[in-house]
Amino acid sequence: MRPAYTRGNRLLLLVCGDQYFPSLEYAIAAAQREIFLETYIFEDDATGQRIAAALMQAARRGVAVHLMVDGFGSRNLPRSLRESLGSAGVRLLTYRPKVSALTLRRERLRRLHRKLAAIDGCVAFVGGINVIDDDNAQLPGRPHDYAVRVEGPLAFEVRAAMARLWRRVAPLRLDRRAQPLPAAPPVGPGQGEVAAALLVRDNLLHRNDIERAYLAAIASAREEILLACAYFLPGRHFRHALIGAARRGVRVQLLLQGRTDHPLQLYASRALYGRLLDAGVEIHEYEAGMLHAKVAVIDRRWATVGSSNLDPFSLLLAREANVVVEDPRFAAELRSSLNQAIEQGARCLAPMHWRKQPWHRRARIWLAYGVVRLLMVIAGQGGEQ
């Protein structure tokens, strides 16, 4: 599947929160008409308070501010901050607020995992960075992640996607006195020369768009695939695509987590390493901090940045959003950043060393894989693994 690219865009790659949050704050401060912001986690820490303050200031000067957070990822957002946002005029929605640690029912696992922002229909942000301090992770070292600032026609598409979800969720969460969304702003003129597309994953019309775009790009690869993923547990079609690319001479490099606050998923992912390494796929585990990136570069021209991991929860259950880019300059910048992360913060796995792991480590890996498979079967999504 070839995405529906729009031309005339200007894209800026943002690496980690140090670059993302100042750019987001600047755009919020410049807003004149409306702001949409979606995030899985909105934490009440220094970063969350900064973004909340920027949103409240915008609302007080008459900007229509729409904030949507996930009911599980942002379950710890305190009532005091929610009330402060509401008092300032920020319209706050919680996506699927009913959560339970004791249920694996499919509807409870369908989370809002997108990290999007749209300001006045002319500036947008797409990526994988939550509203949380970079140093708020449970592990030492700063998390490594990416986002993209978009200007041009694609920014309007991001705004349209966020408005559609707001209209779907708002009737379930707000009373009848809630204000309607403002009319959509006109599509702005082109701001650059980059061709890019917005891909969303939902449970209606776009169930497989992100995965299909990955598979099409992998199938067309001739030289190099460089893929970084926080939670890597793709189905067999995706694994076979990577193995097939490596066997036809494409250099395939995976940058995956070496340290995580979710050890079950980490060990389950390692159950896939043997066949990948045997096929010639290079695997690097990031150990300088927590890898949170969900990005790829193929043949130094095709690139994607977004929120979608390559695991069953992202590919089969959650709402996700990625931007796909066909531009050598953007791809070169992302590729350079990923290679730097590999060189400075990752450990390359040697195939021979991996095959000689002690039996107790292998047992933990396969036990974790079996548990994750079982969880997905219980959730009704285990068929393609």
C-alpha positions as CSV (number, residue, x, y, z in Angstrom):
1,M,0.0,0.0,0.0
2,R,1.4,3.4,-1.0
3,P,0.4,6.2,1.4
4,A,-1.4,9.2,0.1
5,Y,1.4,11.7,0.1
6,T,0.9,15.4,0.2
7,R,3.6,17.8,-1.2
8,G,4.7,21.2,-0.1
9,N,5.6,20.4,3.5
10,R,8.4,21.5,5.7
11,L,9.5,19.0,8.3
12,L,11.8,19.5,11.3
13,L,13.1,16.4,13.1
14,L,13.1,16.8,16.9
15,V,15.2,14.5,19.0
16,C,14.1,13.8,22.6
17,G,12.2,16.2,24.9
18,D,15.1,18.8,24.9
19,Q,14.1,19.7,21.3
20,Y,10.4,18.7,21.3
21,F,9.0,20.6,24.3
22,P,10.4,24.1,23.5
23,S,9.2,23.8,19.9
24,L,5.7,22.7,21.1
25,E,5.6,25.5,23.7
26,Y,6.5,28.1,21.1
27,A,3.8,26.9,18.8
28,I,1.2,27.0,21.6
29,A,2.2,30.5,22.6
30,A,1.8,31.6,19.0
31,A,-1.7,30.0,18.6
32,Q,-4.4,32.4,17.6
33,R,-7.4,30.2,16.9
34,E,-7.3,26.6,18.2
35,I,-5.0,24.0,19.7
36,F,-5.4,20.2,19.7
37,L,-3.1,18.0,21.8
38,E,-3.3,14.2,22.2
39,T,-1.0,12.2,24.5
40,Y,-0.9,8.8,26.1
41,I,0.8,10.1,29.2
42,F,0.4,13.6,30.7
43,E,2.4,13.6,33.9
44,D,2.1,16.2,36.7
45,D,5.9,16.9,36.7
46,A,7.9,19.9,35.6
47,T,7.3,19.2,31.9
48,G,3.6,18.5,32.4
49,Q,3.2,21.7,34.4
50,R,5.0,23.7,31.7
51,I,2.7,22.4,29.0
52,A,-0.4,22.8,31.1
53,A,0.6,26.4,31.9
54,A,1.1,27.1,28.2
55,L,-2.3,25.6,27.3
56,M,-4.1,27.5,30.1
57,Q,-2.5,30.8,29.0
58,A,-3.7,30.1,25.4
59,A,-7.2,29.4,26.6
60,R,-7.4,32.5,28.7
61,R,-6.6,34.7,25.7
62,G,-9.5,33.1,23.7
63,V,-7.8,30.2,21.9
64,A,-10.0,27.1,21.8
65,V,-7.8,24.5,23.5
66,H,-8.6,20.7,23.2
67,L,-6.6,18.3,25.3
68,M,-7.2,14.5,25.1
69,V,-5.4,12.1,27.3
70,D,-5.6,8.3,27.7
71,G,-7.5,6.9,30.6
72,F,-4.8,4.4,31.5
73,G,-1.6,6.2,30.5
74,S,-2.7,9.4,32.3
75,R,-4.6,7.7,35.1
76,N,-2.4,9.5,37.7
77,L,-3.2,13.0,36.4
78,P,-4.4,14.7,39.6
79,R,-7.8,16.1,40.0
80,S,-6.3,19.5,41.0
81,L,-4.5,19.8,37.6
82,R,-7.6,18.7,35.8
83,E,-9.7,21.3,37.6
84,S,-7.1,24.0,36.9
85,L,-7.2,23.2,33.2
86,G,-10.9,23.3,33.2
87,S,-11.1,26.6,35.1
88,A,-8.8,28.2,32.6
89,G,-11.0,27.1,29.7
90,V,-9.1,24.1,28.5
91,R,-11.5,21.4,27.2
92,L,-10.1,18.1,28.6
93,L,-11.3,14.7,27.4
94,T,-10.2,11.3,28.8
95,Y,-10.1,8.5,26.3
96,R,-11.6,5.3,27.7
97,P,-11.4,6.3,31.4
98,K,-12.5,3.0,32.8
99,V,-9.4,0.9,33.3
100,S,-8.7,-2.2,35.3
101,A,-5.5,-4.1,36.0
102,L,-7.6,-7.3,36.3
103,T,-9.1,-7.5,32.8
104,L,-7.7,-8.3,29.4
105,R,-11.0,-7.6,27.5
106,R,-10.2,-6.2,24.1
107,E,-12.0,-2.9,24.5
108,R,-10.1,-2.1,27.7
109,L,-6.8,-2.6,25.8
110,R,-7.7,-0.2,23.0
111,R,-5.8,2.8,24.2
112,L,-5.0,6.2,22.8
113,H,-1.3,5.9,22.2
114,R,-1.0,8.8,19.6
115,K,1.2,11.8,20.4
116,L,-0.2,14.5,18.2
117,A,-0.6,18.3,18.3
118,A,-2.1,20.7,15.8
119,I,-2.1,24.5,16.1
120,D,-4.3,26.7,13.9
121,G,-4.3,24.0,11.2
122,C,-0.9,25.2,10.0
123,V,1.6,23.7,12.4
124,A,1.5,20.1,13.7
125,F,3.6,17.6,15.7
126,V,3.7,13.9,15.2
127,G,5.9,11.5,17.2
128,G,6.4,9.2,20.1
129,I,7.1,11.6,23.0
130,N,4.7,11.8,25.9
131,V,4.2,14.9,28.1
132,I,6.6,13.8,30.8
133,D,10.1,14.7,32.0
134,D,13.0,13.1,30.1
135,D,14.5,12.1,33.5
136,N,11.2,10.8,34.9
137,A,11.9,7.3,33.8
138,Q,12.3,4.5,36.2
139,L,15.7,3.6,34.7
140,P,18.9,5.8,34.8
141,G,19.8,7.5,31.6
142,R,17.5,9.7,29.4
143,P,15.0,8.0,27.1
144,H,15.7,8.3,23.4
145,D,12.8,9.3,21.2
146,Y,11.7,11.4,18.2
147,A,9.0,13.7,17.0
148,V,8.5,15.8,13.8
149,R,7.3,19.4,13.5
150,V,5.2,19.8,10.4
151,E,4.2,22.9,8.4
152,G,2.2,22.8,5.2
153,P,-0.8,20.8,4.0
154,L,0.0,17.8,6.1
155,A,-0.5,19.9,9.2
156,F,-4.1,20.3,8.2
157,E,-4.5,16.6,7.8
158,V,-3.2,16.1,11.4
159,R,-5.8,18.6,12.6
160,A,-8.5,16.8,10.7
161,A,-7.6,13.5,12.2
162,M,-7.6,14.9,15.7
163,A,-10.9,16.7,15.2
164,R,-12.6,13.5,14.0
165,L,-11.6,11.6,17.1
166,W,-12.7,14.5,19.3
167,R,-16.1,14.5,17.7
168,R,-16.4,10.8,18.3
169,V,-15.3,10.8,21.9
170,A,-16.8,14.1,23.1
171,P,-20.5,13.1,23.1
172,L,-19.5,10.2,25.5
173,R,-17.6,12.4,27.9
174,L,-19.1,15.9,27.9
175,D,-22.5,17.3,28.9
176,R,-24.8,18.9,26.4
177,R,-23.6,22.4,27.2
178,A,-20.2,21.6,25.7
179,Q,-19.1,24.0,23.0
180,P,-18.9,22.7,19.5
181,L,-15.6,22.6,17.6
182,P,-14.7,25.7,15.7
183,A,-15.0,25.5,11.9
184,A,-11.9,24.0,10.3
185,P,-9.4,26.6,9.2
186,P,-8.6,26.7,5.4
187,V,-5.8,24.5,4.1
188,G,-2.6,26.6,4.2
189,P,-0.2,27.1,1.4
190,G,2.8,24.9,0.9
191,Q,5.7,25.6,3.1
192,G,8.4,23.4,1.6
193,E,9.1,20.7,-0.8
194,V,8.8,17.5,1.3
195,A,6.3,14.7,0.4
196,A,4.8,13.2,3.5
197,A,1.7,11.3,4.6
198,L,-0.1,10.8,7.9
199,L,-0.9,7.2,8.7
200,V,-3.3,6.4,11.6
201,R,-4.2,3.1,13.1
202,D,-7.7,2.6,14.4
203,N,-10.2,-0.3,14.7
204,L,-12.5,0.9,11.8
205,L,-11.1,1.9,8.4
206,H,-7.4,2.0,9.2
207,R,-6.6,-1.2,11.0
208,N,-3.4,-2.1,9.1
209,D,-2.3,1.1,7.4
210,I,0.9,1.6,9.4
211,E,2.0,-2.1,9.2
212,R,1.2,-2.2,5.4
213,A,3.3,0.9,4.8
214,Y,6.2,-0.7,6.7
215,L,5.9,-4.0,4.7
216,A,5.7,-2.2,1.4
217,A,8.8,-0.2,2.1
218,I,10.7,-3.3,3.4
219,A,9.7,-5.2,0.3
220,S,11.1,-2.5,-2.0
221,A,14.4,-2.1,0.0
222,R,17.5,-2.6,-2.0
223,E,20.3,-1.4,0.2
224,E,19.6,-0.7,3.8
225,I,16.9,-1.0,6.5
226,L,17.5,0.8,9.8
227,L,14.7,0.4,12.2
228,A,14.5,1.5,15.9
229,C,11.6,0.2,18.0
230,A,10.9,0.4,21.8
231,Y,8.7,-2.7,21.9
232,F,9.5,-5.2,19.1
233,L,7.3,-8.2,18.8
234,P,5.9,-8.2,15.2
235,G,3.9,-11.0,13.6
236,R,5.4,-13.5,11.3
237,H,4.6,-11.6,8.1
238,F,6.8,-8.7,9.4
239,R,9.5,-11.0,10.6
240,H,9.6,-12.8,7.3
241,A,9.8,-9.5,5.4
242,L,12.9,-8.5,7.4
243,I,14.5,-12.0,7.0
244,G,13.7,-11.9,3.3
245,A,15.3,-8.5,2.9
246,A,18.5,-9.6,4.7
247,R,18.7,-12.8,2.5
248,R,18.5,-10.8,-0.7
249,G,21.5,-8.7,0.4
250,V,19.9,-5.7,2.1
251,R,21.7,-4.6,5.3
252,V,19.1,-4.8,8.0
253,Q,19.8,-3.1,11.4
254,L,17.5,-3.2,14.4
255,L,18.0,-0.8,17.3
256,L,16.0,-2.3,20.2
257,Q,15.7,-1.9,23.9
258,G,18.5,-3.3,26.1
259,R,17.0,-1.8,29.3
260,T,13.3,-1.5,30.0
261,D,10.8,-1.0,32.7
262,H,8.7,-3.8,31.1
263,P,10.9,-6.9,31.4
264,L,8.2,-9.3,30.2
265,Q,8.0,-7.6,26.8
266,L,11.8,-7.3,26.6
267,Y,12.4,-11.0,27.2
268,A,9.5,-12.0,24.8
269,S,11.1,-9.9,22.1
270,R,14.4,-11.8,22.5
271,A,12.7,-15.0,21.5
272,L,12.7,-13.7,18.0
273,Y,16.4,-12.9,17.9
274,G,17.8,-16.3,16.9
275,R,16.1,-16.6,13.5
276,L,16.8,-12.9,12.7
277,L,20.5,-13.2,13.6
278,D,20.8,-16.4,11.6
279,A,19.4,-14.6,8.6
280,G,22.0,-11.9,8.8
281,V,19.9,-9.2,10.6
282,E,22.1,-7.0,12.8
283,I,20.6,-6.4,16.3
284,H,21.8,-3.6,18.6
285,E,20.4,-3.2,22.1
286,Y,20.3,0.3,23.4
287,E,21.8,0.6,26.9
288,A,22.5,4.3,27.4
289,G,18.9,4.8,28.7
290,M,15.5,3.7,27.7
291,L,14.9,3.5,24.0
292,H,11.4,4.8,23.3
293,A,11.8,5.5,19.5
294,K,9.4,4.2,16.9
295,V,11.2,5.1,13.7
296,A,12.8,3.7,10.5
297,V,14.9,4.7,7.5
298,I,14.9,2.6,4.3
299,D,17.4,3.1,1.4
300,R,18.2,6.6,2.7
301,R,15.0,8.0,1.3
302,W,12.0,6.6,3.0
303,A,11.4,7.3,6.7
304,T,8.8,7.1,9.3
305,V,8.4,8.7,12.8
306,G,5.5,8.1,15.1
307,S,3.9,6.4,18.1
308,S,3.4,2.9,16.8
309,N,5.6,0.1,18.2
310,L,5.9,-3.1,16.3
311,D,4.1,-5.3,18.8
312,P,0.6,-6.7,19.0
313,F,-0.7,-4.0,21.2
314,S,0.3,-1.2,18.8
315,L,-0.4,-3.0,15.6
316,L,-3.7,-4.6,16.6
317,L,-5.3,-2.6,19.4
318,A,-4.1,0.9,20.1
319,R,-4.8,4.2,18.3
320,E,-1.5,5.2,16.7
321,A,-0.2,7.8,14.3
322,N,3.0,7.9,12.2
323,V,4.2,10.3,9.6
324,V,5.8,8.7,6.5
325,V,8.3,10.8,4.6
326,E,9.9,10.4,1.2
327,D,12.8,12.9,1.2
328,P,16.6,12.1,1.1
329,R,17.5,15.0,3.4
330,F,15.0,14.2,6.2
331,A,16.0,10.5,5.9
332,A,19.7,11.4,6.1
333,E,19.2,13.4,9.3
334,L,17.2,10.6,11.0
335,R,19.7,8.0,9.8
336,S,22.6,10.0,11.2
337,S,20.9,10.3,14.6
338,L,20.1,6.6,14.7
339,N,23.7,5.7,13.8
340,Q,25.0,8.0,16.5
341,A,22.7,6.2,19.0
342,I,24.0,2.8,17.9
343,E,27.6,3.9,18.1
344,Q,27.4,5.7,21.4
345,G,24.8,3.9,23.4
346,A,24.2,0.4,22.0
347,R,25.7,-3.1,22.2
348,C,25.8,-5.2,19.1
349,L,24.7,-8.8,19.6
350,A,27.1,-11.4,18.1
351,P,25.2,-14.4,16.7
352,M,27.6,-17.0,18.1
353,H,27.4,-15.4,21.6
354,W,23.6,-15.3,21.4
355,R,23.4,-19.0,20.6
356,K,25.6,-19.9,23.5
357,Q,23.4,-18.3,26.2
358,P,22.9,-20.4,29.4
359,W,19.8,-22.5,29.5
360,H,18.2,-20.6,32.3
361,R,18.3,-17.4,30.3
362,R,16.8,-19.1,27.3
363,A,14.1,-20.5,29.6
364,R,13.2,-17.0,30.8
365,I,13.0,-15.8,27.2
366,W,10.7,-18.5,26.0
367,L,8.6,-18.4,29.1
368,A,8.0,-14.6,28.6
369,Y,7.2,-15.2,24.9
370,G,4.6,-17.8,25.9
371,V,3.0,-15.6,28.5
372,V,2.7,-12.7,26.0
373,R,1.2,-15.1,23.4
374,L,-1.3,-16.3,25.9
375,L,-2.2,-12.7,26.9
376,M,-2.9,-11.9,23.3
377,V,-5.0,-15.0,22.8
378,I,-7.0,-14.1,25.9
379,A,-7.5,-10.6,24.4
380,G,-8.7,-12.1,21.1
381,Q,-5.7,-11.0,19.0
382,G,-3.3,-13.9,19.0
383,G,-3.8,-15.4,15.5
384,E,-1.0,-14.0,13.5
385,Q,1.9,-14.3,15.9
